[in-house]
């Protein structure tokens, strides 16, 4: 599965800067996932890591790690250009520019597809980010799930946006009216970090839902 990552490699960053690096992750995820669905496969590796050096004096260089099946690209661009973008649309334009400048040449060199088809797939994958409104929303633990009386339905939902991740629980009555929309977790927008909150939803009684992690001790209750 093809995976694409941009990383800040600039020096002397303020501490608060590192707390925002996750903001690009949703763009990488949607773009990579769409390329994979379209069948884009590369020869020799499945991960592309772009290191933004924030140094205009540097030239673009490449390093292939055959053991890890990674292609590393070192570029002069500053990751701050993305973070300093004032809107989600500007962030998308910055991400698209990075993709066209550094990802596309690698895909073209190592692709197993004809270049015209690859080009259309790249644009389709970028467009998918906008189509999904710059976010991924997904259901967790095979929800919706009915209450013991089957008069209520609970949904456990993960929402990953540029600004971060939210885990929410929604409860609806039998007529489809939403009774509860409760925020359970806010976390940085990185699936490796927020994965520890993804687990199970169980109706304990008609008026009590328990949500707990599969991989940590985190647990919470929702009263309906």
N, CA, C and O of each residue as an XYZ file, in Angstrom:
896
protein
N       0.839     -1.201      0.000
C       0.000      0.000      0.000
C       0.872      1.248      0.000
O       1.741      1.414      0.856
N       0.632      2.109     -0.957
C       1.414      3.330     -1.074
C       1.086      4.303      0.055
O      -0.082      4.550      0.353
N       2.122      4.849      0.675
C       1.957      5.789      1.787
C       2.867      6.986      1.559
O       4.041      6.826      1.225
N       2.320      8.193      1.741
C       3.063      9.422      1.468
C       3.093     10.294      2.724
O       2.065     10.499      3.370
N       4.275     10.801      3.062
C       4.448     11.609      4.269
C       5.335     12.813      3.972
O       6.370     12.689      3.317
N       4.919     13.973      4.459
C       5.756     15.171      4.433
C       6.201     15.468      5.860
O       5.386     15.450      6.783
N       7.481     15.738      6.042
C       8.004     15.969      7.381
C       8.809     17.263      7.441
O       9.549     17.602      6.517
N       8.642     17.976      8.559
C       9.387     19.215      8.762
C      10.792     18.871      9.223
O      10.967     18.196     10.238
N      11.789     19.328      8.486
C      13.192     19.059      8.821
C      13.946     20.379      9.035
O      15.174     20.425      8.962
N      13.183     21.456      9.301
C      13.806     22.749      9.571
C      14.425     22.784     10.961
O      14.083     21.971     11.820
N      15.322     23.712     11.176
C      16.031     23.802     12.447
C      15.467     24.930     13.305
O      14.872     25.885     12.806
N      15.678     24.784     14.633
C      15.351     25.824     15.616
C      13.891     26.250     15.563
O      13.579     27.441     15.538
N      13.011     25.273     15.547
C      11.587     25.556     15.548
C      11.108     25.839     16.982
O      11.625     25.231     17.919
N      10.128     26.750     17.179
C       9.541     26.927     18.507
C       8.765     25.675     18.900
O       8.257     24.957     18.039
N       8.677     25.419     20.202
C       8.046     24.194     20.682
C       6.606     24.061     20.191
O       6.179     22.969     19.817
N       5.849     25.173     20.187
C       4.442     25.107     19.775
C       4.296     24.707     18.313
O       3.244     24.215     17.907
N       5.333     24.912     17.529
C       5.308     24.540     16.117
C       5.120     23.031     15.954
O       4.393     22.587     15.066
N       5.773     22.247     16.808
C       5.713     20.795     16.682
C       4.329     20.253     17.014
O       3.971     19.155     16.588
N       3.548     21.023     17.775
C       2.193     20.592     18.106
C       1.230     20.742     16.938
O       0.074     20.329     17.034
N       1.693     21.329     15.828
C       0.822     21.566     14.673
C       1.212     20.741     13.444
O       0.556     20.831     12.407
N       2.246     19.960     13.550
C       2.715     19.220     12.380
C       1.681     18.222     11.869
O       1.700     17.849     10.696
N       0.787     17.795     12.740
C      -0.246     16.832     12.354
C      -1.251     17.417     11.370
O      -2.015     16.664     10.765
N      -1.277     18.738     11.189
C      -2.311     19.382     10.388
C      -2.308     18.945      8.929
O      -3.337     19.037      8.261
N      -1.181     18.474      8.424
C      -1.122     18.010      7.032
C      -1.564     16.561      6.880
O      -1.826     16.114      5.763
N      -1.649     15.829      7.970
C      -1.831     14.385      7.882
C      -3.102     13.982      7.137
O      -3.082     13.003      6.391
N      -4.202     14.706      7.317
C      -5.442     14.315      6.652
C      -5.311     14.431      5.139
O      -5.903     13.635      4.410
N      -4.550     15.405      4.654
C      -4.319     15.535      3.216
C      -3.538     14.324      2.704
O      -3.870     13.754      1.664
N      -2.504     13.942      3.441
C      -1.691     12.780      3.047
C      -2.535     11.516      3.010
O      -2.429     10.722      2.075
N      -3.377     11.327      4.028
C      -4.171     10.107      4.127
C      -5.163      9.976      2.984
O      -5.225      8.938      2.325
N      -5.947     11.040      2.745
C      -6.949     10.967      1.679
C      -6.284     10.764      0.325
O      -6.742      9.949     -0.477
N      -5.210     11.499      0.066
C      -4.502     11.388     -1.206
C      -3.937      9.980     -1.404
O      -4.116      9.378     -2.463
N      -3.256      9.460     -0.383
C      -2.653      8.121     -0.485
C      -3.712      7.040     -0.637
O      -3.561      6.131     -1.453
N      -4.782      7.134      0.143
C      -5.823      6.120      0.092
C      -6.502      6.075     -1.277
O      -6.830      5.001     -1.782
N      -6.706      7.251     -1.869
C      -7.331      7.277     -3.191
C      -6.399      6.694     -4.246
O      -6.849      5.953     -5.120
N      -5.114      7.014     -4.182
C      -4.152      6.420     -5.114
C      -4.162      4.900     -5.005
O      -4.108      4.196     -6.014
N      -4.230      4.401     -3.774
C      -4.258      2.947     -3.573
C      -5.525      2.335     -4.154
O      -5.467      1.273     -4.774
N      -6.659      2.982     -3.964
C      -7.915      2.464     -4.506
C      -7.902      2.437     -6.027
O      -8.529      1.580     -6.650
N      -7.180      3.386     -6.618
C      -7.095      3.454     -8.077
C      -6.067      2.480     -8.646
O      -5.953      2.319     -9.862
N      -5.318      1.833     -7.749
C      -4.375      0.814     -8.191
C      -2.986      1.310     -8.536
O      -2.282      0.678     -9.324
N      -2.574      2.447     -7.952
C      -1.230      2.960     -8.204
C      -0.220      2.155     -7.384
O      -0.285      2.121     -6.155
N       0.709      1.510     -8.083
C       1.745      0.688     -7.454
C       3.095      1.119     -7.996
O       3.229      1.410     -9.185
N       4.105      1.161     -7.119
C       5.443      1.562     -7.534
C       6.405      0.390     -7.459
O       6.207     -0.546     -6.684
N       7.430      0.452     -8.261
C       8.442     -0.607     -8.273
C       9.478     -0.351     -7.180
O      10.118      0.700     -7.162
N       9.642     -1.307     -6.273
C      10.747     -1.255     -5.328
C      10.453     -0.673     -3.963
O      11.200     -0.931     -3.019
N       9.372      0.116     -3.823
C       9.073      0.687     -2.505
C       7.605      1.081     -2.453
O       6.941      1.194     -3.483
N       7.106      1.291     -1.232
C       5.704      1.670     -1.061
C       5.519      2.881     -0.149
O       4.386      3.249      0.164
N       6.613      3.503      0.278
C       6.532      4.695      1.126
C       7.392      5.807      0.538
O       8.538      5.586      0.147
N       6.820      7.002      0.483
C       7.568      8.185      0.052
C       7.574      9.178      1.206
O       6.515      9.592      1.678
N       8.756      9.557      1.660
C       8.903     10.545      2.732
C       9.613     11.771      2.177
O      10.715     11.685      1.636
N       8.955     12.909      2.323
C       9.520     14.165      1.848
C       9.944     14.994      3.047
O       9.115     15.356      3.881
N      11.239     15.297      3.137
C      11.782     16.071      4.249
C      11.956     17.520      3.811
O      12.787     17.821      2.953
N      11.165     18.420      4.407
C      11.230     19.840      4.067
C      12.318     20.502      4.911
O      12.161     20.650      6.123
N      13.415     20.898      4.277
C      14.611     21.372      4.974
C      14.536     22.839      5.371
O      15.317     23.288      6.210
N      13.618     23.589      4.790
C      13.498     25.033      5.073
C      14.824     25.746      4.815
O      15.259     26.588      5.600
N      15.448     25.393      3.709
C      16.738     25.985      3.358
C      16.806     26.148      1.839
O      17.065     25.181      1.123
N      16.575     27.369      1.343
C      16.562     27.583     -0.107
C      17.897     27.321     -0.786
O      17.953     27.220     -2.012
N      18.980     27.207     -0.009
C      20.291     26.936     -0.583
C      20.487     25.451     -0.916
O      21.414     25.081     -1.637
N      19.608     24.623     -0.386
C      19.702     23.188     -0.638
C      19.044     22.827     -1.965
O      18.097     23.481     -2.402
N      19.549     21.799     -2.581
C      18.930     21.277     -3.799
C      18.167     20.001     -3.468
O      18.359     19.414     -2.403
N      17.315     19.581     -4.371
C      16.533     18.364     -4.159
C      17.440     17.143     -4.285
O      18.220     17.030     -5.231
N      17.330     16.235     -3.323
C      18.130     15.008     -3.376
C      17.252     13.829     -2.976
O      16.220     13.987     -2.324
N      17.696     12.636     -3.391
C      16.909     11.426     -3.186
C      17.759     10.348     -2.517
O      18.963     10.245     -2.749
N      17.096      9.550     -1.681
C      17.763      8.417     -1.050
C      16.759      7.282     -0.944
O      15.696      7.432     -0.341
N      17.104      6.150     -1.533
C      16.206      5.002     -1.497
C      16.704      3.994     -0.470
O      17.848      3.543     -0.519
N      15.814      3.650      0.467
C      16.112      2.645      1.486
C      15.414      1.357      1.070
O      14.216      1.187      1.295
N      16.172      0.458      0.463
C      15.571     -0.760     -0.069
C      15.099     -1.693      1.042
O      14.127     -2.427      0.862
N      15.783     -1.670      2.197
C      15.388     -2.537      3.305
C      14.000     -2.158      3.834
O      13.180     -3.028      4.128
N      13.747     -0.846      3.950
C      12.458     -0.364      4.442
C      11.465     -0.100      3.322
O      10.314      0.251      3.578
N      11.911     -0.270      2.072
C      11.080      0.004      0.900
C      10.560      1.437      0.921
O       9.382      1.694      0.673
N      11.485      2.380      1.228
C      11.154      3.795      1.308
C      11.974      4.613      0.325
O      13.144      4.324      0.075
N      11.339      5.637     -0.226
C      12.038      6.652     -0.995
C      12.020      7.940     -0.175
O      10.951      8.457      0.151
N      13.201      8.454      0.158
C      13.310      9.685      0.924
C      13.714     10.818     -0.028
O      14.650     10.673     -0.813
N      13.000     11.944      0.051
C      13.274     13.096     -0.798
C      13.561     14.291      0.108
O      12.747     14.636      0.964
N      14.696     14.909     -0.080
C      15.084     16.077      0.720
C      14.915     17.315     -0.156
O      15.531     17.429     -1.215
N      14.064     18.249      0.304
C      13.693     19.389     -0.538
C      13.942     20.697      0.213
O      13.955     20.702      1.444
N      14.142     21.806     -0.507
C      14.442     23.082      0.145
C      13.236     23.770      0.774
O      13.415     24.713      1.545
N      12.029     23.337      0.477
C      10.815     24.006      0.926
C      10.684     24.045      2.447
O      11.234     23.210      3.166
N       9.937     25.045      2.907
C       9.694     25.232      4.339
C       8.291     24.729      4.681
O       7.308     25.190      4.103
N       8.200     23.790      5.612
C       6.917     23.246      6.055
C       6.007     24.349      6.605
O       4.782     24.224      6.592
N       6.630     25.432      7.090
C       5.876     26.543      7.656
C       4.961     27.193      6.627
O       3.962     27.811      6.995
N       5.279     27.066      5.361
C       4.417     27.635      4.331
C       3.026     27.021      4.394
O       2.020     27.700      4.188
N       2.987     25.728      4.680
C       1.706     25.052      4.850
C       1.030     25.511      6.137
O      -0.145     25.878      6.120
N       1.756     25.495      7.248
C       1.159     25.850      8.539
C       0.698     27.299      8.588
O      -0.272     27.618      9.275
N       1.381     28.175      7.869
C       1.021     29.594      7.879
C      -0.137     29.934      6.946
O      -0.606     31.072      6.932
N      -0.601     28.964      6.172
C      -1.757     29.197      5.305
C      -2.971     29.540      6.166
O      -3.212     28.905      7.193
N      -3.725     30.539      5.746
C      -4.783     31.075      6.600
C      -6.102     30.323      6.512
O      -6.961     30.491      7.377
N      -6.277     29.518      5.514
C      -7.533     28.782      5.359
C      -7.250     27.358      4.928
O      -6.144     27.037      4.491
N      -8.256     26.506      5.055
C      -8.093     25.117      4.650
C      -7.895     25.018      3.142
O      -7.200     24.121      2.666
N      -8.496     25.927      2.393
C      -8.309     25.945      0.944
C      -6.869     26.299      0.574
O      -6.302     25.728     -0.357
N      -6.280     27.249      1.315
C      -4.879     27.607      1.073
C      -3.956     26.458      1.448
O      -2.961     26.209      0.768
N      -4.283     25.757      2.528
C      -3.493     24.586      2.909
C      -3.542     23.531      1.802
O      -2.532     22.903      1.485
N      -4.714     23.349      1.226
C      -4.850     22.376      0.141
C      -4.005     22.779     -1.066
O      -3.350     21.931     -1.672
N      -4.014     24.053     -1.415
C      -3.211     24.523     -2.538
C      -1.724     24.308     -2.275
O      -0.979     23.932     -3.180
N      -1.294     24.544     -1.045
C       0.106     24.325     -0.681
C       0.462     22.845     -0.779
O       1.515     22.488     -1.308
N      -0.417     21.986     -0.269
C      -0.196     20.546     -0.354
C      -0.134     20.095     -1.809
O       0.740     19.311     -2.179
N      -1.051     20.582     -2.631
C      -1.080     20.216     -4.053
C       0.216     20.617     -4.750
O       0.738     19.880     -5.586
N       0.729     21.799     -4.393
C       1.987     22.264     -4.990
C       3.142     21.343     -4.614
O       3.983     21.027     -5.455
N       3.186     20.915     -3.361
C       4.233     19.987     -2.920
C       4.122     18.648     -3.650
O       5.130     18.061     -4.042
N       2.905     18.181     -3.825
C       2.680     16.916     -4.528
C       3.176     17.008     -5.968
O       3.884     16.120     -6.443
N       2.806     18.074     -6.654
C       3.215     18.220     -8.051
C       4.731     18.411     -8.195
O       5.333     17.952     -9.165
N       5.333     19.089     -7.226
C       6.772     19.364     -7.314
C       7.622     18.141     -6.998
O       8.657     17.934     -7.631
N       7.203     17.319     -6.022
C       8.094     16.281     -5.510
C       7.541     14.856     -5.567
O       8.304     13.909     -5.756
N       6.239     14.691     -5.408
C       5.675     13.343     -5.446
C       5.472     12.868     -6.883
O       5.790     11.728     -7.219
N       4.946     13.741     -7.715
C       4.640     13.350     -9.095
C       5.872     12.836     -9.844
O       5.775     11.798    -10.499
N       7.037     13.517     -9.781
C       8.197     12.986    -10.511
C       8.594     11.572    -10.072
O       9.029     10.765    -10.894
N       8.446     11.279     -8.792
C       8.779      9.939     -8.304
C       7.757      8.924     -8.796
O       8.117      7.827     -9.225
N       6.482      9.293     -8.733
C       5.444      8.382     -9.225
C       5.650      8.093    -10.710
O       5.507      6.953    -11.151
N       5.983      9.119    -11.470
C       6.176      8.927    -12.911
C       7.366      8.014    -13.202
O       7.331      7.225    -14.147
N       8.409      8.120    -12.398
C       9.606      7.316    -12.639
C       9.412      5.852    -12.268
O       9.931      4.960    -12.940
N       8.664      5.610    -11.198
C       8.570      4.248    -10.670
C       7.193      3.600    -10.869
O       6.949      2.498    -10.378
N       6.306      4.279    -11.581
C       4.973      3.729    -11.734
C       4.952      2.493    -12.619
O       5.841      2.277    -13.442
N       3.917      1.693    -12.429
C       3.666      0.557    -13.316
C       2.538      0.885    -14.292
O       2.086      0.016    -15.038
N       2.080      2.150    -14.284
C       0.965      2.579    -15.129
C       1.447      3.476    -16.264
O       2.492      4.115    -16.137
N       0.721      3.536    -17.351
C       1.026      4.522    -18.402
C       0.912      5.931    -17.814
O       0.037      6.194    -16.988
N       1.792      6.826    -18.239
C       1.834      8.159    -17.657
C       0.527      8.943    -17.792
O       0.142      9.615    -16.835
N      -0.178      8.892    -18.932
C      -1.455      9.625    -19.012
C      -2.470      9.153    -17.970
O      -3.203      9.958    -17.396
N      -2.504      7.853    -17.734
C      -3.424      7.313    -16.734
C      -2.986      7.738    -15.333
O      -3.817      8.129    -14.513
N      -1.693      7.662    -15.063
C      -1.178      8.090    -13.764
C      -1.517      9.548    -13.495
O      -1.940      9.901    -12.394
N      -1.329     10.397    -14.505
C      -1.616     11.818    -14.351
C      -3.071     12.053    -13.968
O      -3.363     12.879    -13.104
N      -3.976     11.334    -14.604
C      -5.403     11.487    -14.287
C      -5.702     10.985    -12.884
O      -6.548     11.548    -12.189
N      -5.004      9.914    -12.456
C      -5.202      9.374    -11.116
C      -4.708     10.352    -10.051
O      -5.326     10.492     -8.996
N      -3.600     11.022    -10.329
C      -3.061     12.000     -9.376
C      -4.058     13.136     -9.176
O      -4.333     13.527     -8.041
N      -4.595     13.662    -10.258
C      -5.558     14.763    -10.155
C      -6.843     14.304     -9.477
O      -7.447     15.048     -8.705
N      -7.252     13.082     -9.768
C      -8.454     12.530     -9.133
C      -8.246     12.373     -7.624
O      -9.163     12.599     -6.834
N      -7.040     11.986     -7.241
C      -6.731     11.788     -5.819
C      -6.656     13.115     -5.074
O      -7.080     13.207     -3.921
N      -6.118     14.144     -5.729
C      -6.122     15.481     -5.124
C      -7.553     16.005     -5.013
O      -7.922     16.602     -4.002
N      -8.347     15.784     -6.040
C      -9.734     16.239     -6.018
C     -10.538     15.547     -4.926
O     -11.504     16.102     -4.404
N     -10.128     14.329     -4.588
C     -10.834     13.577     -3.544
C     -10.750     14.301     -2.197
O     -11.676     14.217     -1.390
N      -9.659     15.002     -1.956
C      -9.509     15.754     -0.704
C     -10.599     16.810     -0.585
O     -11.209     16.971      0.472
N     -10.837     17.527     -1.679
C     -11.888     18.557     -1.698
C     -13.261     17.897     -1.625
O     -14.148     18.366     -0.911
N     -13.429     16.803     -2.371
C     -14.709     16.084     -2.398
C     -15.118     15.634     -1.000
O     -16.301     15.650     -0.659
N     -14.141     15.234     -0.195
C     -14.427     14.793      1.167
C     -14.439     15.951      2.165
O     -14.461     15.740      3.378
N     -14.425     17.178      1.635
C     -14.471     18.373      2.480
C     -13.292     18.428      3.451
O     -13.433     18.868      4.592
N     -12.134     17.976      2.984
C     -10.886     18.039      3.746
C     -10.967     17.265      5.069
O     -10.320     17.643      6.045
N     -11.742     16.206      5.105
C     -11.894     15.441      6.343
C     -12.243     13.995      6.037
O     -12.680     13.657      4.937
N     -12.039     13.150      7.043
C     -12.484     11.761      6.979
C     -13.384     11.495      8.165
O     -13.013     11.756      9.309
N     -14.570     10.973      7.891
C     -15.525     10.611      8.936
C     -15.749      9.107      8.835
O     -16.063      8.595      7.760
N     -15.590      8.401      9.949
C     -15.732      6.949      9.896
C     -16.432      6.424     11.141
O     -16.299      6.976     12.233
N     -17.183      5.339     10.947
C     -17.892      4.692     12.051
C     -16.998      3.652     12.704
O     -16.160      3.032     12.049
N     -17.192      3.470     14.015
C     -16.321      2.609     14.816
C     -17.142      1.500     15.462
O     -18.299      1.714     15.822
N     -16.555      0.325     15.611
C     -17.143     -0.835     16.285
C     -18.480     -1.259     15.676
O     -19.426     -1.576     16.398
N     -18.549     -1.263     14.372
C     -19.733     -1.754     13.663
C     -21.016     -1.060     14.106
O     -22.090     -1.662     14.102
N     -20.900      0.202     14.486
C     -22.105      0.962     14.807
C     -22.762      1.406     13.498
O     -22.081      1.499     12.477
N     -24.094      1.687     13.505
C     -25.013      1.898     14.625
C     -25.341      0.602     15.389
O     -25.313     -0.500     14.842
N     -25.655      0.795     16.691
C     -26.058     -0.320     17.540
C     -27.326      0.048     18.307
O     -27.457      1.160     18.819
N     -28.250     -0.900     18.377
C     -29.526     -0.690     19.026
C     -29.417     -0.871     20.542
O     -28.607     -1.657     21.034
N     -30.253     -0.123     21.269
C     -30.360     -0.284     22.719
C     -31.100     -1.581     23.028
O     -31.660     -2.192     22.117
N     -31.117     -2.024     24.301
C     -31.813     -3.277     24.637
C     -33.274     -3.293     24.201
O     -33.781     -4.341     23.802
N     -33.963     -2.151     24.268
C     -35.370     -2.089     23.850
C     -35.509     -1.921     22.348
O     -36.601     -2.041     21.793
N     -34.385     -1.641     21.698
C     -34.323     -1.385     20.266
C     -35.053     -0.099     19.873
O     -35.416      0.089     18.712
N     -35.264      0.786     20.860
C     -35.905      2.065     20.592
C     -34.897      3.196     20.381
O     -35.257      4.278     19.917
N     -33.653      2.943     20.719
C     -32.602      3.934     20.532
C     -31.462      3.320     19.725
O     -31.246      2.108     19.754
N     -30.750      4.158     19.018
C     -29.615      3.720     18.203
C     -28.411      4.591     18.508
O     -28.516      5.817     18.527
N     -27.264      3.959     18.748
C     -26.035      4.695     19.057
C     -25.025      4.540     17.930
O     -24.865      3.463     17.354
N     -24.351      5.637     17.633
C     -23.297      5.659     16.620
C     -22.028      6.179     17.268
O     -22.051      7.207     17.944
N     -20.924      5.478     17.069
C     -19.605      5.923     17.518
C     -18.842      6.371     16.282
O     -18.594      5.582     15.370
N     -18.476      7.639     16.263
C     -17.965      8.253     15.036
C     -16.604      8.907     15.262
O     -16.409      9.627     16.242
N     -15.669      8.653     14.355
C     -14.385      9.338     14.358
C     -14.363     10.383     13.259
O     -14.788     10.112     12.136
N     -13.871     11.577     13.571
C     -13.787     12.661     12.592
C     -12.360     13.198     12.592
O     -11.898     13.742     13.595
N     -11.666     13.046     11.476
C     -10.283     13.507     11.339
C     -10.258     14.684     10.376
O     -10.558     14.550      9.190
N      -9.887     15.857     10.925
C      -9.740     17.076     10.133
C      -8.325     17.596     10.295
O      -7.544     17.070     11.088
N      -7.999     18.642      9.532
C      -6.669     19.237      9.637
C      -6.384     19.723     11.055
O      -5.270     19.572     11.556
N      -7.396     20.308     11.702
C      -7.177     20.858     13.038
C      -7.096     19.803     14.129
O      -6.675     20.107     15.245
N      -7.492     18.567     13.832
C      -7.366     17.513     14.830
C      -8.398     16.417     14.653
O      -9.090     16.343     13.638
N      -8.486     15.566     15.668
C      -9.386     14.406     15.654
C     -10.423     14.545     16.762
O     -10.131     15.021     17.859
N     -11.645     14.115     16.442
C     -12.709     14.051     17.443
C     -13.329     12.663     17.428
O     -13.543     12.068     16.372
N     -13.615     12.159     18.629
C     -14.402     10.940     18.783
C     -15.735     11.358     19.387
O     -15.770     11.966     20.456
N     -16.835     11.035     18.707
C     -18.157     11.480     19.128
C     -19.109     10.287     19.217
O     -18.969      9.299     18.496
N     -20.080     10.410     20.123
C     -21.156      9.425     20.228
C     -22.478     10.129     19.971
O     -22.795     11.126     20.619
N     -23.258      9.598     19.006
C     -24.571     10.139     18.700
C     -25.628      9.083     19.026
O     -25.441      7.896     18.761
N     -26.730      9.534     19.599
C     -27.833      8.635     19.931
C     -29.114      9.175     19.293
O     -29.402     10.369     19.381
N     -29.876      8.293     18.654
C     -31.112      8.662     17.962
C     -32.271      7.838     18.512
O     -32.088      6.701     18.946
N     -33.473      8.429     18.490
C     -34.647      7.655     18.896
C     -35.189      6.890     17.696
O     -34.622      6.951     16.605
N     -36.285      6.170     17.900
C     -36.801      5.287     16.855
C     -37.359      6.040     15.649
O     -37.562      5.456     14.585
N     -37.607      7.350     15.822
C     -38.080      8.166     14.709
C     -36.940      8.890     13.995
O     -37.175      9.672     13.073
N     -35.696      8.626     14.428
C     -34.543      9.223     13.780
C     -34.149     10.581     14.327
O     -33.266     11.234     13.771
N     -34.784     11.020     15.403
C     -34.422     12.298     16.015
C     -33.178     12.119     16.871
O     -33.097     11.198     17.684
N     -32.208     13.009     16.683
C     -30.974     12.896     17.461
C     -31.210     13.387     18.884
O     -31.651     14.514     19.108
N     -30.907     12.513     19.837
C     -31.075     12.834     21.248
C     -29.788     13.326     21.878
O     -29.805     14.182     22.762
N     -28.671     12.779     21.420
C     -27.366     13.090     22.021
C     -26.319     13.200     20.917
O     -26.302     12.401     19.981
N     -25.466     14.180     21.037
C     -24.260     14.289     20.208
C     -23.138     14.696     21.157
O     -22.888     15.883     21.369
N     -22.472     13.707     21.717
C     -21.515     13.956     22.800
C     -20.070     13.789     22.315
O     -19.706     12.762     21.741
N     -19.264     14.819     22.558
C     -17.841     14.764     22.244
C     -17.131     13.969     23.332
O     -17.207     14.312     24.512
N     -16.441     12.908     22.931
C     -15.764     12.046     23.891
C     -14.262     12.320     23.982
O     -13.672     12.242     25.060
N     -13.654     12.642     22.840
C     -12.199     12.798     22.781
C     -11.834     13.862     21.763
O     -12.428     13.921     20.686
N     -10.870     14.698     22.090
C     -10.187     15.534     21.099
C      -8.705     15.173     21.147
O      -8.136     15.033     22.230
N      -8.083     15.023     19.989
C      -6.689     14.602     19.918
C      -6.076     15.187     18.652
O      -6.785     15.705     17.790
N      -4.762     15.100     18.549
C      -4.094     15.567     17.343
C      -4.512     14.689     16.166
O      -4.894     13.532     16.343
N      -4.434     15.251     14.972
C      -4.873     14.541     13.782
C      -3.829     13.589     13.241
O      -3.306     13.791     12.145
N      -3.527     12.570     13.989
C      -2.601     11.531     13.538
C      -3.154     10.186     13.979
O      -3.367      9.951     15.168
N      -3.381      9.314     13.023
C      -4.041      8.042     13.311
C      -3.262      7.163     14.274
O      -3.861      6.352     14.979
N      -1.950      7.301     14.322
C      -1.146      6.522     15.264
C      -1.443      6.955     16.704
O      -1.443      6.133     17.620
N      -1.697      8.251     16.890
C      -1.977      8.795     18.221
C      -3.409      8.507     18.650
O      -3.633      7.998     19.748
N      -4.383      8.825     17.799
C      -5.769      8.678     18.239
C      -6.279      7.241     18.175
O      -7.381      6.957     18.643
N      -5.500      6.343     17.610
C      -5.909      4.946     17.528
C      -6.178      4.332     18.908
O      -6.976      3.402     19.029
N      -5.511      4.856     19.950
C      -5.687      4.281     21.290
C      -7.083      4.528     21.858
O      -7.463      3.900     22.846
N      -7.848      5.430     21.250
C      -9.201      5.686     21.714
C     -10.247      4.892     20.928
O     -11.425      4.897     21.287
N      -9.834      4.225     19.880
C     -10.771      3.479     19.050
C     -10.996      2.109     19.662
O     -10.054      1.343     19.867
N     -12.261      1.809     19.953
C     -12.531      0.543     20.621
C     -13.948      0.080     20.434
O     -14.416     -0.076     19.306
N     -14.644     -0.144     21.547
C     -15.966     -0.756     21.500
C     -17.020      0.138     22.131
O     -16.735      0.914     23.043
N     -18.246      0.016     21.629
C     -19.422      0.661     22.214
C     -20.394     -0.423     22.637
O     -20.733     -1.307     21.850
N     -20.839     -0.353     23.876
C     -21.783     -1.332     24.399
C     -22.902     -0.639     25.167
O     -22.656      0.243     25.989
N     -24.131     -1.053     24.887
C     -25.269     -0.640     25.697
C     -25.265     -1.500     26.966
O     -25.470     -2.711     26.890
N     -25.034     -0.885     28.126
C     -25.090     -1.611     29.392
C     -26.540     -1.746     29.861
O     -26.964     -2.805     30.323
N     -27.290     -0.646     29.730
C     -28.722     -0.639     30.019
C     -29.386      0.237     28.966
O     -28.724      0.725     28.050
N     -30.681      0.436     29.095
C     -31.403      1.293     28.154
C     -30.919      2.731     28.201
O     -31.068      3.480     27.236
N     -30.336      3.109     29.338
C     -29.926      4.502     29.527
C     -28.427      4.684     29.760
O     -27.995      5.761     30.172
N     -27.641      3.657     29.506
C     -26.205      3.757     29.748
C     -25.413      3.070     28.632
O     -25.623      1.897     28.323
N     -24.501      3.837     28.041
C     -23.572      3.321     27.031
C     -22.155      3.409     27.582
O     -21.778      4.416     28.181
N     -21.379      2.364     27.382
C     -19.974      2.354     27.787
C     -19.106      2.236     26.533
O     -19.278      1.324     25.725
N     -18.177      3.174     26.391
C     -17.217      3.150     25.285
C     -15.835      2.970     25.879
O     -15.448      3.707     26.786
N     -15.091      2.002     25.382
C     -13.752      1.785     25.915
C     -12.779      1.387     24.820
O     -13.163      0.852     23.780
N     -11.524      1.660     25.080
C     -10.459      1.383     24.124
C     -10.128     -0.102     24.085
O     -10.283     -0.817     25.075
N      -9.671     -0.551     22.923
C      -9.184     -1.922     22.798
C      -7.707     -2.045     23.154
O      -7.216     -3.144     23.411
N      -6.998     -0.915     23.171
C      -5.546     -0.981     23.339
C      -5.019     -0.210     24.546
O      -3.813     -0.209     24.793
N      -5.910      0.453     25.309
C      -5.462      1.196     26.487
C      -6.536      1.096     27.564
O      -7.550      0.425     27.371
N      -6.319      1.758     28.694
C      -7.262      1.700     29.806
C      -8.359      2.758     29.702
O      -9.194      2.870     30.600
N      -8.367      3.534     28.618
C      -9.346      4.603     28.468
C     -10.749      4.037     28.380
O     -11.000      3.064     27.669
N     -11.688      4.676     29.136
C     -13.092      4.263     29.138
C     -13.939      5.477     29.477
O     -13.507      6.345     30.236
N     -15.138      5.545     28.922
C     -16.058      6.628     29.245
C     -17.487      6.124     29.183
O     -17.765      5.095     28.568
N     -18.410      6.865     29.835
C     -19.813      6.484     29.894
C     -20.683      7.598     29.324
O     -20.389      8.781     29.498
N     -21.751      7.209     28.646
C     -22.718      8.160     28.112
C     -24.087      7.768     28.665
O     -24.544      6.637     28.493
N     -24.729      8.727     29.331
C     -26.052      8.479     29.905
C     -27.117      9.033     28.958
O     -27.069     10.199     28.566
N     -28.066      8.189     28.601
C     -29.085      8.580     27.627
C     -30.441      8.807     28.265
O     -31.401      9.141     27.572
